[in-house]
């Protein structure tokens, strides 16, 4: 399931543990604009904005460009990680946090196997 740009941005910020003010401070993108992006009110953000956000979240620029609809995902090309995978890779988790994430993922997989 592919997420919308708004969903991707909300999830990335949540994983990073950043507030809208934190993102604003580091990217010079206004808090109001960021909020509109995360609520899906802005349908075509500029590539420059997406580039700044990709740098902040330490993910590939192309991921946000795809989520915004500027690029089409080519299934024949080598697959790059989703925004969620990239965010987890750059989350700088402690060993204990990584173990908790792994346990949670295993829990989710077991629920799926049991059809819940």
C-alpha positions as CSV (number, residue, x, y, z in Angstrom):
1,X,0.0,0.0,0.0
2,X,1.5,3.3,-1.1
3,X,1.0,6.3,1.2
4,X,0.0,9.8,0.1
5,X,2.6,12.5,0.5
6,X,0.7,13.8,3.6
7,X,0.7,10.4,5.2
8,X,4.4,9.9,4.5
9,X,5.4,13.2,5.9
10,X,3.3,12.7,9.1
11,X,4.9,9.2,9.6
12,X,8.4,10.4,9.0
13,X,8.0,13.3,11.4
14,X,6.6,10.9,14.0
15,X,9.4,8.5,13.6
16,X,11.9,11.3,13.9
17,X,10.1,12.5,17.0
18,X,10.2,16.1,15.6
19,X,7.6,18.8,16.0
20,X,6.5,21.0,13.2
21,X,8.5,23.8,14.8
22,X,11.6,21.5,14.7
23,X,11.1,20.9,11.0
24,X,10.5,24.6,10.4
25,X,13.7,25.6,12.2
26,X,15.9,23.1,10.3
27,X,14.3,23.6,6.8
28,X,13.1,27.2,6.8
29,X,9.7,25.9,5.6
30,X,6.9,27.7,7.6
31,X,5.0,25.8,10.2
32,X,1.7,26.6,8.5
33,X,2.9,25.3,5.2
34,X,4.2,22.1,6.8
35,X,0.9,21.6,8.5
36,X,-0.9,22.1,5.2
37,X,1.4,19.5,3.5
38,X,0.8,17.0,6.3
39,X,-3.0,17.5,6.0
40,X,-3.0,17.1,2.2
41,X,-4.2,20.6,1.6
42,X,-1.2,21.3,-0.7
43,X,-1.4,19.0,-3.7
44,X,1.7,20.1,-5.7
45,X,4.5,21.2,-3.4
46,X,7.6,22.5,-5.1
47,X,10.4,20.0,-5.7
48,X,12.6,22.4,-3.7
49,X,10.4,21.9,-0.6
50,X,10.5,18.2,-1.1
51,X,14.3,18.3,-1.4
52,X,14.6,20.2,1.9
53,X,12.3,17.7,3.6
54,X,14.2,14.7,2.2
55,X,17.4,16.1,3.6
56,X,15.8,16.7,7.0
57,X,14.4,13.2,7.2
58,X,17.6,11.7,5.7
59,X,15.7,9.8,3.0
60,X,16.1,9.7,-0.8
61,X,14.6,12.7,-2.5
62,X,13.0,10.4,-5.1
63,X,10.8,8.9,-2.4
64,X,9.0,12.2,-1.7
65,X,8.9,13.0,-5.4
66,X,7.1,9.7,-6.0
67,X,4.7,10.3,-3.1
68,X,3.9,13.7,-4.5
69,X,3.2,12.2,-7.9
70,X,6.1,13.9,-9.8
71,X,7.8,10.5,-10.5
72,X,6.3,7.2,-11.3
73,X,7.6,4.1,-9.6
74,X,9.3,1.9,-12.2
75,X,8.9,-1.7,-11.0
76,X,11.8,-2.8,-13.3
77,X,14.3,-0.6,-11.6
78,X,16.0,-1.6,-8.4
79,X,13.7,-0.9,-5.5
80,X,14.6,1.7,-3.0
81,X,13.2,1.7,0.5
82,X,9.9,3.2,1.3
83,X,9.8,6.4,3.3
84,X,9.0,4.4,6.4
85,X,11.9,2.0,5.8
86,X,14.3,4.9,5.2
87,X,13.1,6.7,8.3
88,X,13.6,3.6,10.4
89,X,17.1,3.3,9.0
90,X,18.0,6.9,9.8
91,X,16.2,7.0,13.2
92,X,19.4,6.4,15.1
93,X,17.8,3.9,17.5
94,X,19.6,2.4,20.5
95,X,20.1,-1.3,20.6
96,X,17.1,-1.6,23.1
97,X,14.9,0.5,20.8
98,X,15.8,-1.6,17.8
99,X,14.9,-4.8,19.7
100,X,11.5,-3.2,20.7
101,X,10.8,-2.3,17.0
102,X,11.8,-5.9,16.0
103,X,9.4,-7.3,18.6
104,X,6.6,-5.1,17.4
105,X,7.1,-6.0,13.8
106,X,7.0,-9.7,14.8
107,X,3.8,-9.1,16.7
108,X,2.2,-7.4,13.6
109,X,3.3,-10.3,11.4
110,X,1.8,-12.8,13.8
111,X,-1.5,-10.9,13.8
112,X,-1.5,-11.0,10.0
113,X,-0.8,-14.7,9.9
114,X,-3.7,-15.3,12.3
115,X,-6.0,-13.2,10.0
116,X,-6.7,-10.5,12.6
